[in-house]
């Protein structure tokens, strides 16, 4: 029996001691590959990415007898995330799959022996997980989710054309959020808008920040940001109370009540990362598997929120329409 199978019991022991918040082995005792999936926090978007990755690996032929997954979730605690990453080499993993920027940074900084294939890092080079997209040099590669600010503000111009002073709400500690917010500010300035930004450091600050911003602006934009996304219903409530729309960077934000988003598909991000993982497990060096930008965008709008704001959706747009009871 391989050493990794003998060490599987240590994962459960670590769970009992609180070192991990999640440990799930889907494979049997004869599994060939053991894969760690690392998250700072969980939400609908991350779940969609993770499940798409797992299903794609199954579709590629890695059955439950051949591949198991340990789901390691830090439940929003950075210290726990760092502890999880520091322990990766003790578990004899064949592959480590962090989801989005904070988890990927923590994993790469821990320098695990196993190759790293990340899912949905907005700017891998700025995040410090590689020097160039074309030639990964830190044993890590994966998919990048370009956030199309021009498309998002194009939606804003279509749905709420009178919005000229835009609020930007994001977490100052998330590199992906800071980068996307800067792109948004550049776009707004270049196109004659004004903006007002408010930053938070954790999800407990989001409600007050949203309330302070909502009374001052014509619409709110939330960059790709797991911290604010966790508290999106509070942002939507503050905005709706002031009769303004929230525009997001992920369909899950729209499911939580934001009016609309333009973004890459979370499912495709997971699937493409799985295809890259397959190349590496079949022997291709990580440095020979370039990181890739995903640019096939989808447009999602919340019909319930549109109705609450008195907005009629144009019929000439290819919308993915959802309805929620967020507005009550």
N, C-alpha and C positions, 0 to 999 in steps of 0.2 A: 504494500500500500504506500502511495506517495506520501512524502512528508506533509504536503498541504492537507491531505485528508486527516493525518494524525493531529494537525494543528487546528482542525475545524472546531474541536471542542473548546479550544481557548477562546474562540469568538463568543461562545455562549457564557463562558466564565467571565469574560470582560463585560458582557451585557449585565450580568448579575452584579458586578462591581460598579456599574454605572459608567464605564469607560465608553461604551457605545450606547446610542439611543435606538439603534435598530440593527438587527442581524437576522437575515433570512436566507437560508440555504435552499435553493430550489432544486438542486441536483441531488443525486443519490451518492452513496459512499464510493462509487466508482468514477466520479466526475473527473474529467481530465483538466478542465480549466476552472479556476476560482477567480471571480471578478468582484472587485469592490466598487460600489457606486456611492459616491460621497456628495452630500448636500449640506449646506449651512442650515437650510430651512426647507420646508415642504409647502407647496401650493399647487394649484391646478395645472399651471404651466409646466412646473418641474415634473409632476406626475406624468403628464402627457409625453414629455421628452423621454423620461425614464422607461415608461412602458413601451414606447415606440422603439427604443434602443433594444430592449430585451426581446420584443417580438421579432425584430429584424434579425437578431442573432439566431433565434429559433428558426426563422425562415431560411437562414443561410446554412442550416444544418447542425447547429449546436444544440442538441437535444438536452433534456433535463438530466440525462445520464452523462452528458459530456461537458456541461457547463452549469455552474451554480453562481448565484449572485448574493453578495452580502450588502445589504442596504444600510448605509451608515449615515444617520441624520443627526446633526448637531442641535436641532431644535432652536436655531437662532442664536446659539451661544458660541461666540468666537473662541473662547478658551476650550470648549468641548471639541470644536472643529480642529483646533491645533493638536489636541490630544489624540483625536482619531487619526490625523495624518502622521503624527509621530510614531504611531503604532503599526502603520501599514506594513513595514518590513518584517514585523514579527508574525504576520499572518500568511506569508508565502503566497502572495497573490500573483497571478499571471498577467493581470491587467487592472488598472485603476481608472475609473470613469467619473470625474467630477462634473457636476452640473452647474453651469454659469460661473461668472468671474470670481466671486469670493472663495468658493470651494476650490476652484482651479488654482488660484494663487497659493492657497494654503497647501495643496497637494504638491505642487511643483517646488515650493520652498522647502518641503520636507524631503525632497529628493528620494522618492521611493525607487527601489530596484526595478520594479515592474514598469513597463511602458504605460504612459498616460494618454488617454484619448478623451478629450473634454467635449462637452456638449454646450453650445451657445455661449461663447465668450465674445462680448461685443467688440473688443479691440485687443487681441492677444498680444500684440507687440507693446502697446502702451501699458498693458497689465503686467508686463515683465515675464510672461510665460514662454516667450521665444523672441529671437532677435529679428527674424524675418518669417513671413508666412510661407515662403517658398521652400525654406530649408530649416525645419524645426531643429533646434540645437540644445534643448533642455529635456530630452526624452519625452516630449509632450507634443501632441498635435490634436486637431479636432475641427469643429465647425464654429464659424463666427456668424452671429446674427446681426447683419447690418440693420440699423434702425433708420428707416427712410423718413427723415424729418420733413423733407419736401412733400412726400405723399401724405403724411399726417396733417400738415398744415394746409395742404390742398383740400383734404376732407373738411377741415375747419372752415375754409373759405366757402366751400359748397354748402355746408350745413348751418353755419352761423357766420354769415358774411359780414355782419356788423362788428364782430370781435376784432379789436385792434390792439388792445392792451392785454397781454397774455401773461398769466402767472405760470411759473415753472417751479414745481415742487419735487425735491429729490433728496436722497441721502448723501451727505458730503463724504461719507466713508466708503462708498462703493465706486470704484474706478469706472465701471461701465456706466453708472448713472452720471458721474461728473463729465465723462467724455460725451455722452449723448446730449446732456444739457448744454454743453458748449456748442455742439453742432446746431442745436435748436436756437440758441442765442445768436449765433452767426447768421442763420437763415432769417430770423425775424428782423435783425438789424438791416440786412441787405435788401429786404423786401418791404421796408417802410413801416414795420410794426414796432411797438414798444413792448418791453417786458419787465416783469418784477419777479425776482426769484426768492424762494424761502427754502432753506435746507434744514434737515433733521439729522440726528445721529442714531436714532432708534425708533421703532414703531410706536412707542408710547408718546412720542412727540408729534405724531402725524396729525391727530385730530385738531389740536390747538393751532398748528401751523396752517392747516387747511382753512380753518375758520378765519384766521387773520388775513389770509390771502384772498379768500372768496369774495369778501366785501370790497376789494380794491381793483379787481380785474374783470375782463369781459369773458374769459375762458381760462381753464387750467390745463396745463400739459404736464403729464407725468412720464419721464424717461423710463427706459428699461431699468427697473429698480426693485429688488426683492423686498426691501424694507418698507417702502411706501405701498407696494402692491399688497402686502399683508394686511394693511389697514385701508384698502381702497374703499370699502363701504363708508368709512368715516369721511373720506375726501368727497365722495359723491353726495353724501348727506349735506355737508357744508356748502357744496356748490349748488345743489338743487334748491336749498333754502334761499339762496341768493339769485336763483333763476339763471344760472350759467351752466355751461357744459364742461365736462372733463374729457380730455382726449388722452388715450393711453398708447402704450407701445407694445401691448400684448393682448390677445383675445381674452385672456383670463381677467384682465382689468375691465373689459367690456362686460363679461359675465358678472362682475361685481358691481356693475352699474354705470361705468364710464360710457359716454355716448358712442364713441367710435375709436377704432385703432386701425393702423396699417402696419403689418409686421410679417416676418417670415413665419412659416408653419412650424410649430413646435414638434409636430410629428415628423416632418421632413428633417429637422435638425437631429432628432434622435436616430432616424434611419440612416442618414448619411454618416454620422459618427460610427454607427455599427459597421457600416461597410469599410470604413477606415480601420476599425479594430480588427476586422477579419483579415485585411491585408497584413497587418502587423503580426497577428497570431500565426499566419501562414509563412512568416519568415522575412517579410519586407522590413528593413530597418525604419525606425520612426523618422529618422532624418530624410528618408526617401518618400515620405507620405506628407505632402504639403497640406497645411491647414487651408480650409476653403471658406470663402464667403458665400452665404446663402442669400439669394436675391429674388426669389420667387415670392412676391408679396400677396397677402390676402387682406381683404377689407371687411371688417366686422363692425356692425352697428347694433346698438341695443334699442329695440323698438319701444320697449316700455319707457326708457329714459327719454327717447325722442318725443313720445306722447306727453310725458310729464312736462317737457319744456316747450311744447307747442310747435315742434319741428316736423315738417312734412318731408319725407325722404324722396329725393328725386328718383324717377323710375329708370333713368338712363345709366345708373351706376350698377355694377355687378356686386351687389351687397351679399354678405353672409349675415342674415338677420337673426338675432336671438331676442327672446323676450324673458324678462325676469320679474320677480315680485319685489325687487329691491326698493322700488319707490312706494311700495305698500298699497 
